[in-house]
Amino acid sequence: MKTRVMAAGLAVLMIGAAPGKPENPADVVAALVGKPPGVLSELEAVVGPLHRNPAKWEDAVGPLRRVSPGPAVARASVELAIDVFHQDPAKEADPSLAHWDLEFRTGRDASRQLLARRFPRPAALRDGGRPVLRFGDFYFSALEVGDGFRLSWYREEPMFAVPERSEAETARLLADLAAIANAGFTRQAIETRLGRLVPDPWKESDLLHGSTWDVTYHPSGAARPDRFSIQFKRPLPSRDLYSRVGIERPAVRSNDTHMQSRDIFDQAHRLSRETGYPMPALRGYVIDIEVDPKGLAITDRQAPGSPVWKAEGSRILSFGAFLPRH
C-alpha cells in the first residue's frame, strides 16, 4: 500500500515535466542567458512545454501561467507579444515573447553566481518593495521560501528599471531637444547635446542610448538625417517644448484607425506651409510627437477623423522628425 501511495505521489509531481529538459536550475539559467529566446518555442525548448492552445482566447493572447512545465521550473508566467489589432492570435503558431517570469525552488546561489560571471556589474533595483538584481536584460530576485528565486526577462525595459529624472535633468533634456530641433536635427547638434552616435550593426542607422531614452538616426553617418527619433523609456513632461519648436496652438489627436495613438498637431496650421503635411514642421522637417494617452482632457472639438484632446500636461513618449516626400 505504501509503495502504491509513493508511486502515485511521484506521478503527480511528474505531470507536465518535459523529458530531456535540464533538471538543474543553473543549467536552465545558463541556456536562457546563452541564447535568450525570442519566440515561444525557443522558451519551451529550455523550460518545458507551456501547452498554449490557440483555439482558446485566453491561451491565444496570454499570459500563460503554468505550474511545473519542466523538471527545474516550479512556475512560469509568460506574456506574448501579439498585436490584436493587426494579428490574429489564433493563427500565430509561434508568437514572440513580451515578458516572462520563471520561479525555481532551488539553485539560488549557483544561478546568481552564473549570472554574475556573465554580467559582472549587476544593478541593484527595487520592484515595489522587492529587491531585484539586474544582470544585463535579466532580473533576479530571491523568493521567501528556502533556496528559491525568480528570473525575469522583458522585451521592453520595465519601468522599475528606468531611473527617475530630477527636475534639473528634465529641464536640461527639454533644452537639448529644443536646441537639436532648431539646429535642423544635424548630427553635430545631436552629438554636442546628447553624445556620440554609433552605427547599428543590423540596420543602416546610427544609435545612441541614454538611461531614460534611445535615439535612432538614419541614414548612418549622414550629416543630416532623413529620419530622427528619440524614444523615452519614461515619459517626458512636455512643458514649454511645443512653443520652443514653433508649434503655436498645440493639441492632441489620434492618427490611427484603432484610435490608440495620441499625436501633437498645430491647430494654427491645418497644413504646414513648409512640408504640406498636416503635422508641425521645423527647418524643413515634419515633426512627429507621440504623447501618453493617460490623463489627457478631451475637448468638444474635432480634427479630421479624430476627437481633440488638450495638450496641457501631456507627456511625450517619442519625438521624431523626417524629411517630407514630394
Backbone hydrogen bonds, N-H to C=O, Kabsch-Sander energy under -0.5 kcal/mol:
donor,donor_aa,acceptor,acceptor_aa,energy
5,V,1,M,-2.1
6,M,2,K,-2.3
7,A,3,T,-2.3
8,A,4,R,-2.4
9,G,5,V,-2.5
10,L,6,M,-2.3
11,A,7,A,-2.0
12,V,8,A,-2.0
13,L,9,G,-2.1
14,M,10,L,-1.5
15,I,11,A,-0.6
15,I,12,V,-1.1
17,A,14,M,-1.8
21,K,18,A,-1.6
27,D,24,N,-0.9
28,V,24,N,-1.6
29,V,25,P,-2.5
30,A,26,A,-2.5
31,A,27,D,-2.1
32,L,28,V,-2.3
33,V,29,V,-2.6
34,G,30,A,-2.5
35,K,31,A,-1.7
40,L,95,P,-2.3
42,E,39,V,-0.6
43,L,39,V,-1.5
44,E,40,L,-2.6
45,A,41,S,-1.7
46,V,43,L,-1.4
47,V,43,L,-2.7
48,G,44,E,-1.8
56,K,53,N,-2.2
57,W,55,A,-0.5
59,D,56,K,-0.8
60,A,56,K,-3.2
61,V,57,W,-2.4
62,G,58,E,-0.8
64,L,78,V,-2.8
65,R,63,P,-0.5
66,R,64,L,-0.5
66,R,76,A,-2.8
68,S,74,A,-2.8
70,G,73,V,-0.7
72,A,22,P,-0.5
74,A,72,A,-0.5
74,A,103,E,-2.5
75,R,103,E,-1.4
76,A,66,R,-2.7
77,S,101,D,-2.4
78,V,64,L,-2.7
79,E,99,H,-3.5
80,L,61,V,-0.6
81,A,96,S,-2.5
82,I,80,L,-1.4
84,V,82,I,-1.0
86,H,83,D,-1.0
87,Q,83,D,-2.5
91,K,88,D,-2.0
92,E,88,D,-0.6
92,E,89,P,-1.1
93,A,91,K,-1.2
97,L,38,G,-2.0
98,A,79,E,-2.7
99,H,79,E,-1.6
100,W,153,W,-2.2
101,D,77,S,-2.6
102,L,151,L,-2.7
103,E,75,R,-2.6
104,F,149,F,-2.8
108,R,147,D,-1.3
111,S,107,G,-2.2
112,R,108,R,-2.4
113,Q,109,D,-2.4
114,L,110,A,-1.9
115,L,111,S,-2.3
116,A,112,R,-2.3
117,R,113,Q,-1.9
118,R,114,L,-1.6
119,F,115,L,-3.1
123,A,134,R,-1.9
125,L,123,A,-0.6
125,L,132,V,-3.5
127,D,130,R,-2.7
128,G,126,R,-0.8
129,G,127,D,-0.5
130,R,127,D,-1.7
132,V,125,L,-2.4
133,L,140,F,-3.0
134,R,123,A,-2.9
134,R,132,V,-0.5
135,F,133,L,-0.6
135,F,138,F,-3.2
136,G,134,R,-0.6
138,F,135,F,-2.4
139,Y,152,S,-2.4
140,F,133,L,-3.1
141,S,150,R,-2.2
143,L,148,G,-2.0
146,G,144,E,-0.5
147,D,105,R,-0.6
148,G,145,V,-1.9
149,F,104,F,-1.8
150,R,141,S,-3.2
151,L,102,L,-2.6
152,S,139,Y,-2.3
153,W,100,W,-2.1
154,Y,137,D,-0.6
155,R,98,A,-3.4
161,A,158,P,-1.8
162,V,159,M,-1.4
170,T,166,S,-2.5
171,A,167,E,-2.4
172,R,168,A,-2.3
173,L,169,E,-2.3
174,L,170,T,-2.3
175,A,171,A,-2.1
176,D,172,R,-2.4
177,L,173,L,-2.4
178,A,174,L,-2.2
179,A,175,A,-2.3
180,I,176,D,-2.6
181,A,177,L,-2.6
182,N,178,A,-2.4
183,A,179,A,-1.2
184,G,181,A,-1.5
185,F,180,I,-2.8
187,R,223,A,-2.9
190,I,186,T,-2.2
191,E,187,R,-2.7
192,T,188,Q,-2.2
193,R,189,A,-2.1
194,L,190,I,-3.3
195,G,190,I,-1.0
198,V,207,L,-2.6
200,D,205,S,-3.0
205,S,203,K,-1.4
206,D,217,Y,-3.3
207,L,198,V,-3.5
208,L,215,V,-1.6
210,G,213,W,-3.1
214,D,231,Q,-2.1
215,V,208,L,-3.4
216,T,229,S,-2.8
217,Y,206,D,-2.4
218,H,227,R,-2.6
220,S,204,E,-1.3
222,A,219,P,-1.7
226,D,218,H,-2.7
227,R,218,H,-2.1
228,F,321,A,-2.8
229,S,216,T,-2.2
230,I,319,F,-2.1
231,Q,214,D,-2.8
232,F,317,L,-2.9
233,K,212,T,-1.9
233,K,231,Q,-0.6
234,R,212,T,-1.0
236,L,316,I,-2.4
238,S,314,S,-1.9
241,L,238,S,-2.8
244,R,240,D,-1.5
245,V,241,L,-1.0
245,V,242,Y,-0.9
246,G,243,S,-1.3
247,I,242,Y,-2.6
248,E,246,G,-0.7
251,A,265,F,-2.0
252,V,309,W,-2.6
253,R,263,D,-2.4
259,M,256,D,-1.7
263,D,253,R,-3.5
264,I,289,I,-2.2
265,F,251,A,-2.4
267,Q,249,R,-2.8
267,Q,265,F,-0.7
269,H,266,D,-1.6
272,S,277,Y,-2.9
276,G,272,S,-2.0
279,M,277,Y,-1.0
282,L,285,Y,-2.1
285,Y,282,L,-2.4
286,V,322,F,-3.1
287,I,280,P,-3.1
288,D,286,V,-0.5
288,D,320,G,-2.6
289,I,287,I,-0.5
290,E,288,D,-0.5
290,E,318,S,-1.9
291,V,262,R,-3.0
292,D,315,R,-3.0
296,L,293,P,-1.2
298,I,296,L,-0.5
299,T,308,V,-2.7
303,A,306,S,-2.9
306,S,303,A,-2.5
308,V,301,R,-1.1
309,W,252,V,-2.6
310,K,297,A,-3.2
311,A,250,P,-0.6
314,S,311,A,-2.2
316,I,236,L,-3.5
317,L,290,E,-3.0
318,S,290,E,-1.7
319,F,230,I,-2.1
320,G,288,D,-2.8
321,A,228,F,-2.6
322,F,286,V,-1.7
323,L,226,D,-2.1
326,H,324,P,-0.6
